[in-house]
Amino acid sequence: MGGFRYGVGDVAVDSLVKDSVKEPVKERPIPRPVPALSAVALVALLLVGCTGPEPATDPGTTAEAAPSPSVSAAESSPAPSPTPVVVAPERPAAMDDDGYEGAEAAAVYFLSLDDYIMKTGDTTEWEAMSHPECSTCSKRLEQAQHIAQNGDTFTGGEMSANILHTYEQDEATGIWPLDIKVSVEPVVITDQAGDQVFADDAVEAEQRFEVLRQRDQWVIVNIVGSQHIDGDDA
């Protein structure tokens, strides 16, 4: 997969919020986990046939030997693996709020959509929440579409999010800036032949989300921040 690079917020673009961000209106150190999406797998059953014993022949008789019973053994082969079931994340009710709580819920929900679009190719909700100015949003959309077009399989990538700071709404733009710590599980991408075409370790990143309420809909305007491998120093 030439040029493919997995990551969260790996494209930095100019912020629409002034550099002089106001003091945080609150801090939320309590982790807000994004529901992990799980794949349902079934164990393949092997069917093994039995071979019957040879019939005993009386050595004192000249009777015609009975024919040996036919041997029937089912060919041992694994059952085909079922298609993994990927459930769409549930939209939180808090997104109906038009204040900072709605902005927080929208950012966390958007993160929960990431591995879903990679695994299913269903990008409808992602596109609806992506502002045209969000280059990171469009990059992730392109990657999801690339995986779907190639028929590749995306495994892993479940996210959890911890909101670190929520800042005052920017008066000029109406944007709510949020600082979020994002943790991503390891990722493996395989092609239709089952060959691995991409893999990445667990990732942690601290990112600035810029969230805007427009026409009663939350959209992600921008995602910027640093990214590092789990275990490295920030």
N, C-alpha and C positions, 0 to 999 in steps of 0.2 A: 504494500500500500504506500506508494511513493508520496512523501511529503506529509504523511499523516502524523499528527502529534496530539496525543491525548493530554488534556489538562483542564483545570478549572480556572477561568479568568486569566488565561495565559496571554491575552492580548491587551495591552494597556492603551487606552485612548484618553484624550483630553477630557477632564471633568467639566460638567456643565455647572457645577457648584463652585462658588468662589473658594479660593485657597484658604481664606480666613474663615474656617468653619466654626460655628458657634459652639459653646460649651455643650456637652451632652446633657439632654434633659433627664437622662437616667442611665443606669447601668444594669444589665441583666446577665449576671454570671451563670444563671441556671441554664444548663444545656437544653436545647430544643431539638430533639432527635427528629430527623426526617425518616418517615417509615421506610424500612428496608424492604425492597421488593425481592421475593424469593422465587426460584424456579422449581417446579414440581418434577421430580425424577422418579421413575419406576425401575426396580431391579429386573434385569433380563433373566428369564427362566430358561434353563437348558433341559431339553427333553432327551432322555437317555433310554434306549430300548433294551430289552432283556433277551438273552439267548437261551433257548431251552436246552436241557441236557439230552445227550444221545441215548436212545432206548437200548436196554440191555438185550443181548442175543443169547439164547440158550445154546451152549456149546454142544449139547447132545442131539440136536435136531438139525435137519437140512432144510428147514422152512426158509422161504424167501425172506431175505432181510428187509425189514420195514424201512421205508425211505426216511432219511433224516428230515426232521422238521425244518421248514424254511426259517431262516434267521431274519427277523425284522428289527431293525434298530433305527429309531428316528434320528435323522441327521442333527447333530448338536450345532445349533446356531442361535445366537442371541436374538431376542425380539427387538424390533426397531425401537429406538428411543423416542418417547413421545415429545411433542413440541412443548418447550417450557411455557408455563402459564405466567404471564406478566400482568399484574393488576395495576391499573392506572391509579396514581395517588389521589386521595380524596381532597377536594378543595375545602380549606378550613372556613368555618363560618365567620371567623374574625376578619376575613377579607372584606366583609360587608362594611366594616368600620372605615370611615374616611380620614381617620387620624393616624397617629404613629403606630397604634396596634395593628391597624390594617396594613400599613406599610411593612411592618415586621412579618406578619403572616404571609404577605405576598412574596417577600424575598425568600422565606423558607420554603414555601410551596413551589416557587420557580426552581429552586435547587433540587427539590424532590422529583421534578420532571426530567432532570438531566439523564439519568441512567434509563429512565422509561423510554425516552425518545430514541436512545441508542439501541435498545433491545427490541423495540417494536416498529420503529419508523413512523409512528403516529406523532406528528409534530404540530397538530392543530392548535392545542392549547399553548404550546411553546411560542408559536408564531403570534398568537393573539396577545401574548404578554410581552413580546419583544418590541421595544421602541426602534424605529428606523435608525436612530443614532447609536444603538448598542452594537458595536462591532464584535464583542465577545459573544453576544447572543447569536449573531449571524454566523460566526465561525462554527459554533457548536451545531447549529442547524445544518450547515453544509456537511459536517462530519457525520451526523445522523443520516442524512440523505445518501451520502457516499456508502455507508455501511449497508443500508437497505438496498441500494442499486446493485451492489456487488453480491448480495446474498450472504454477507458475512454474519457471524454470530458474535455478539458482544456479551461477555460474562463479567460479573462483578460490577464495580463502580458505584455501589450504594453509598449514599452520602449521609452525614449528620452535620447539623449546623448549631453553632452557639453564638447568639447575638451578644456582642461585646459592648457596643455603644449605639444608642439612637440619638441623633442630633436634632436640633430644632429645624423646623421646616424652613427652607430657603424662601424668603419672601418674593424674590424676583422671579424664580422659576417654578415655585410650588413643589420642589423636589424634597423628599425626605432622605437624608444621607444616613446609612447604617454601616457599622463595622461588624463583620461577621467572621468567625473562625469556622472554616469548612474542612471536614475530614472526609476523604474518599478512599474506599476500599480498593485493593489491587484490581487491575483490569487485564483481561486477556481477550483478544479478538482473533477468531479463526475463520478461515475461508470455507467454501462449500466442501472442499476435500478433507477438512478437518485439520489443515496445517495452520500453525500459529503465524499470524502476520503482524501482530503487535502485542506487546505486554508492557505494563507499567506497575511499579510498586505503589504501596499506599502513599497518599499525598495529603499534606496539610497546607492550608493557605489562610492568610488573613486578608480579607478583601473589603473594599468599599463598594457597597451597593447604593445606587441612586434610584429611588423608586418614586413614581409619579402617579397621581390619581387624575385621570382625564376621562371625561364622558362616562363616569361611574365605573371605570375599569382601571385596575392597577396595571402599570407597565413598568418594565425594567429599562431605565434610560442608559445606565452605564454600569460596568463592573470593572474595577481596577484593583490591583493589589499584587502582593508577592506570593510566590509559590515555592514550597520546599518539600523534599521527601520526608516522610514520617521518620522521626528520630533525629533529623538534622536540627541545628539551631535556626531559629527564625531569622 
